[in-house]
Each structure stands twice: as C-alpha cells, then as structure tokens.
Amino acid sequence: MESVFEELIEEQRKKLLSFAHELIPNITADDLLQPNDFPELEQHPFFRYEEGVLEGLLTAQMAYLAWRKERGYTSISILL
C-alpha cells in the first residue's frame, strides 16, 4: 500500500511540475513548495485543483501510516 501512495504522489508531483513548466519554463520542483510566489500559479484554477489533489494524496498517505502505526503493524507482510 505504501508503494501505491508513493507512486501516486510522485506522478501527481510530475504532473504539477509539467503544467507549471508550461506557464513558467524555468520553474523548479522546489519552487512549487511556495507557489504563491508565482502569480501565474497562484491564480490558475487548474494548477490549484491539481495541487489540491496532491495534498489529498499526502493526507491520505499520512492517515494510512498513522493507522498502521496505531495497530502496531511493522511490516507489509502482516497486512497481507
């Protein structure tokens, strides 16, 4: 399950960066940590939506990891 979250999150980050490059060619992945520094991103509804999708995936990942920890699961084999 952890690898599924990691893959989804990585793909969403790539999608965001790719779209940001269309608006700002020299933008970096680190720049996306503070998109409010770039009005082109700050005010773009598609970028904001996709950024929300990424935040949702990160939140779901943290909830899953907390759930696992709460139940004392220490290895993936216990979950299978």
N, C-alpha and C positions, 0 to 999 in steps of 0.2 A: 504494500500500500504506500509506503514511504517513497518508493521509486516512482510510483504513478504521480504523486503530488510533485515530486521534483521535476519530472518530465513536463507536466502541465505548466508549472511555474516557469520553467526555462523557455518553453515555447511561447508563453504569453509575454515574457520579457523581450524575446526576439521580435515578436510582433509589434510591441510598443516601440522598440528602437528602430525598426524598419520604417514604421509610419513616421516617427519623429524625424528620421533622415530625409523623408520627402519634404518636410516643412523647413528643416534646419539641417543642411547637409553635413556640417561639422560637429554635430551634437554627439556626445559620448553617453555610454551607459550610466556613468556617474552623474552626468547632468540630469538624467531622468529621476534621480533621487530628489531633486528640487525643481520640478517642472514649473513652479510658479515664477522662477527666474526668467522664463521664456514666455512672453505674452502669446506667441503663436500656439503654444501648447496649452497654456492656462485657459485660453478662451475657445479651444477647439472641442466641440462636443464628442466627436468620435474618439479622440485621444483620451478625454476624461472618462468616457464609458469603458474603454479598454483598460485604463488604469484601475478603474473600479473592479473589473473582472480579476485583475492581478491581485488586488487587495483582498478580494473574496477568497481566492485560492490560498493566499498566505494565511488568512484567518482560519480557513478550514484545515489547513495543514497543522497549525498550532493547536487547534481543538482536538484533532486526532492524536497528536503527540501527547497532549495532556491526558486524554482519555486512556491511552496506552500506559502512561506512567502511573496514573491513578490505580490501575488494575494490576500493576506490577509486572506487566509484560516486558521482558528484557530481550527477547529475540523474536524474529519474524516467525520461526517455526512454531512458537506457541500459538500464534494467531491462525495458523493453517490447520 
